[in-house]
Amino acid sequence: MSSSDSPSPDSENTIPPRKLSDEDQAKVDRYLKSGHNDVERKPFRPFLLLGIILVVLTVLSLLSLFIARTKGVV
């Protein structure tokens, strides 16, 4: 294996070639700065989600018990 086969240490730090032209990149930058793609969202509330899941699970469990009792399984 010769020294030309192994990658140089600087090859890991090189910047990849640009995929957009300067004009296209300027259009993308203008769009991103315009605020058109910004969406105001409420903060995520994990305890509310947990509560909803527990309520749904409880209702489904009670429904299955009711069905089982009316069919004589339990």
N, C-alpha and C positions, 0 to 999 in steps of 0.2 A: 504494500500500500504506500503510495507516494504522498508527499505533503500536499499536492494539489487535489487529492481525493478527499481529504478530510476538510470539514467546514472550518472556516476561520472563526476565531472567537467573537469577532465583530458581527458575524452574520445573524446572531440571535437578537442584536439590538438594532438592526436595520429597520427602517420604516417601510411598510409595504407600499407598492406602487398605488397611486391614486386611481380610483375607478371612475370618478366624475371629473368633468372638465371644470375649469374655474367658473364658467358661466352657470353651469348646472349646480355646482356647490353653492354659489351665491343665491340661486333661487331656493335651494333647500334651506339655507340659513335664514333667508327672509321669511319663509313660511313658518319655520320653527319659532322665530322671534315675534311673529304677528299675534300669537296668542289664540289663533284659530283652533288649535288642537288641545288647548287647556280645558280641563273639565273639573269643575268644583265638585268635590265629593265629601260626603259626611265621613267623619272618622270611623274606622272599623271598631265595632263593639263586640268583642269575643264572648262576653257573658250573655249578651242578648241572643247571640247565635246558639250558645249552649242551652239557654232556657227554651228556645223554640224547639231545638232537637229533643230535649227532655219531654216537653209537652206533647209533641207528635208521637214519640215513643210510648209515652204513657197512654195516650188515647188509643193507639193501635193495639197495645197490650190488653187494655180493658175491652176493646172490641173483640179481640180474639177469644178472651175468656167468656164473654157474653155468647158468642157463637158456639163455643165448645159446650157451654152449659145448656143452651137451647137444643143442641143436637144429642145431649146425653153422654158426651165424651168425658166430662168431668163430674 
